[in-house]
């Protein structure tokens, strides 16, 4: 179904058409307006946990990925306050983990790195936490590098809802929160995970990687090497919409 011209809301002053049931995020991206996001992958159910996609709707903050579009709404996304909030949230993710972009296989196709560039981050601003997190390289085909995990929960949701395996879960609180694996030993090698699992394919950062594939696409030719995340995400979203809704 195409967006209904009678159903529109205003995003930073721009009139945005939407379909019944669309979220503010989906309608904005369909209209070519990028809203920064990390925990949300438009191919899966939104979760609104990273709060990066927060917008102001009629004066109140909401996660745009789960906020339904409503006709006549006045929505703000590109404001100084929201840009500052997104920078702070992203900086916190960098200091709460151990992210070494220059040596990471995901560099150039990492959503965290690309979002940091989009937000114009020059440094982490806050003191580094340097948490100790265990790496799991036990599996023949898959590696789980918890240092790089941003705890977006996407692998947990996909493994539960799509792969129907519940391989991943989150445990602990605050800085001690980590991804754990459902197996007697707690190791990937003893779990039901396989390289075909969708949960393995969609980690937005380099925390879950398929062994032997990391440098298949050379540095300089990776998705965000070629175009910034704001352009690449909107392009991908609109292509997906064209396929689904014509
Ligand atoms: S391993 Fe990846 S997908 Fe899973 S919570 Fe961490 S960053 Fe998100």
Boltz pocket constraint, residues with backbone or C-beta under 6 A from the ligand:
constraints:
  - pocket:
      binder: B
      contacts: [[A, 148], [A, 149], [A, 150], [A, 151], [A, 152], [A, 153], [A, 154], [A, 155], [A, 156], [A, 179], [A, 199], [A, 202], [A, 203], [A, 204], [A, 205], [A, 207], [A, 208]]
      max_distance: 6.0
